[in-house]
Amino acid sequence: VETTGGRGEHHRVTEIGAVKVRNGEIVGRFSTLLNPQRSIPPGITRLTGITPAMVEDAPYFSDMADEFEEFMQGAIFVAHNVEFDYGFISREYGRLGRQFRHPRLCTCASIRKLYPGQRSYSLAALSVAYDIPLPNHHRALCDAEAAAQLLLIVNERRSELLAGKREADAAD
């Protein structure tokens, strides 16, 4: 999710990018710019590259809410620093009088737990550490692709730990 700024209620979503992962494979993508119905601060444009002209004719969140809800059907909402992205999406649905409820998983928290000792747990730093392409950082789909790769690393490590626990239990 890219936004017009930080956590304030007055900030809005400018871009959604999502990657659906099933059984370790990317099986779908969702990407759209959104007209936030408010200005985009220059600092956010410098960070994301999303200009007011790019979103001027983009759909409003309300125009694509059904499509995104369908894409998310039965899915776990995974993101790097998940509460930020989830909070923005939830508020956008709330503005429409709708609820957005999905289980959440944070790749940042998961990597911190499973791979302690990293110098930084930012998406950019982890992308370098794990050789994950991140050619257009702070654009929603690119960041979602990188988070999906981190999810695969997390899931692989969890599988290894579970297999080790099963072996240890069997030896007892």
C-alpha positions in Angstrom: 0.0 0.0 0.0 1.2 3.5 -0.8 -0.4 6.4 0.8 -0.5 10.2 1.0 1.4 10.1 4.3 1.6 8.6 7.8 -1.0 7.1 10.1 -3.4 10.1 10.3 -7.1 9.6 9.5 -6.9 12.3 6.8 -4.3 10.3 4.8 -5.5 8.1 2.0 -4.3 5.2 -0.2 -2.8 6.1 -3.5 -1.8 2.6 -4.7 -2.5 -1.0 -3.9 -0.3 -3.8 -5.0 -1.0 -7.4 -3.9 0.5 -10.8 -4.7 -1.4 -14.0 -4.0 0.7 -16.9 -2.9 -0.6 -20.5 -2.8 1.6 -23.6 -2.1 4.7 -21.6 -2.5 3.8 -20.2 -5.9 2.6 -16.8 -7.0 -0.8 -17.4 -8.4 -2.2 -13.9 -8.8 -1.5 -10.2 -8.8 -3.6 -7.1 -8.1 -2.3 -3.6 -8.8 -4.0 -0.2 -9.1 -3.3 3.4 -8.6 -6.1 5.2 -6.7 -7.3 8.8 -6.6 -6.9 9.6 -2.9 -9.3 12.6 -3.2 -6.7 14.8 -1.5 -3.3 16.2 -2.4 -0.1 14.2 -2.3 2.6 15.9 -0.4 5.8 16.6 -2.3 7.8 14.4 0.1 5.6 11.4 -0.7 5.9 12.0 -4.4 9.7 12.1 -4.0 9.5 8.8 -2.0 7.0 6.9 -4.1 7.3 8.6 -7.5 3.5 8.8 -7.5 2.5 12.2 -8.7 -0.9 14.0 -8.6 -1.2 13.7 -12.4 -0.8 9.9 -12.1 -3.8 9.5 -9.8 -6.0 12.3 -11.2 -8.0 9.9 -13.4 -7.4 6.8 -11.3 -10.3 5.1 -9.8 -11.5 5.9 -6.3 -11.2 3.2 -3.6 -14.9 2.8 -3.8 -14.7 1.9 -7.5 -12.4 -1.1 -6.9 -13.3 -2.2 -3.4 -15.4 -5.1 -4.6 -12.6 -6.3 -6.9 -10.0 -6.1 -4.2 -12.3 -7.9 -1.7 -12.8 -10.7 -4.3 -9.0 -10.9 -4.8 -8.6 -11.2 -1.0 -11.3 -13.9 -0.6 -10.0 -16.5 1.9 -6.5 -15.0 2.0 -4.2 -14.0 4.8 -3.2 -10.3 4.6 0.6 -10.4 4.6 2.8 -7.3 4.5 6.1 -5.9 5.7 5.0 -3.9 8.8 1.5 -5.3 8.2 -0.4 -3.0 10.7 0.4 0.1 8.5 -1.0 -1.4 5.3 -3.9 -3.3 7.0 -4.9 -0.1 8.9 -5.1 1.9 5.7 -7.1 -0.7 3.8 -9.4 -1.2 6.8 -10.0 2.6 7.1 -10.8 2.8 3.4 -13.4 0.0 3.7 -14.7 1.7 6.9 -15.3 4.9 4.9 -17.6 2.8 2.7 -19.4 1.4 5.8 -17.8 -2.0 5.2 -15.6 -4.2 7.3 -12.3 -5.6 6.1 -11.3 -8.5 8.3 -8.5 -11.0 7.4 -5.9 -12.8 9.4 -2.6 -10.9 9.3 1.0 -11.9 9.1 3.9 -9.5 9.3 7.0 -10.4 7.3 9.1 -8.0 9.3 8.2 -9.5 12.6 8.5 -13.0 11.3 12.0 -12.5 9.9 13.0 -10.8 13.2 11.9 -13.9 15.1 13.2 -16.5 12.7 16.4 -14.8 11.6 17.7 -12.6 14.5 20.8 -10.5 14.2 20.1 -8.8 10.9 21.6 -5.3 10.7 18.3 -3.9 9.5 14.8 -5.4 9.0 13.7 -2.8 6.4 12.3 -4.2 3.2 15.2 -2.7 1.3 17.8 -4.2 3.6 16.2 -7.6 3.7 15.9 -7.6 -0.1 19.6 -7.1 -0.4 20.4 -9.7 2.3 18.2 -12.4 0.7 18.9 -11.4 -3.0 15.3 -10.4 -3.6 14.7 -8.0 -6.5 13.3 -4.6 -5.4 13.8 -2.4 -8.5 11.0 0.1 -7.7 10.9 0.3 -3.9 8.0 2.3 -2.5 5.7 1.2 -5.4 3.0 -1.1 -4.1 3.3 -4.1 -6.5 7.1 -4.1 -6.3 7.0 -4.0 -2.5 4.3 -6.7 -2.5 6.5 -9.0 -4.7 9.4 -8.6 -2.3 7.2 -9.2 0.7 5.9 -12.4 -1.0 9.5 -13.6 -1.4 10.1 -12.9 2.3 6.9 -14.9 3.1 8.3 -17.9 1.2 11.6 -17.6 3.2 9.6 -17.4 6.4 7.4 -20.4 5.4 10.5 -22.4 4.5 12.1 -21.7 7.8 9.0 -22.6 9.7 8.8 -25.9 7.8 12.4 -26.7 8.7 11.7 -25.9 12.4 8.6 -28.0 12.4 10.4 -30.9 10.8 13.2 -30.7 13.4 10.6 -30.7 16.2 9.0 -33.8 14.7 12.3 -35.6 14.5 13.1 -34.6 18.1 9.7 -35.8 19.3 10.1 -39.1 17.4 13.5 -39.6 19.0 12.0 -39.3 22.5 
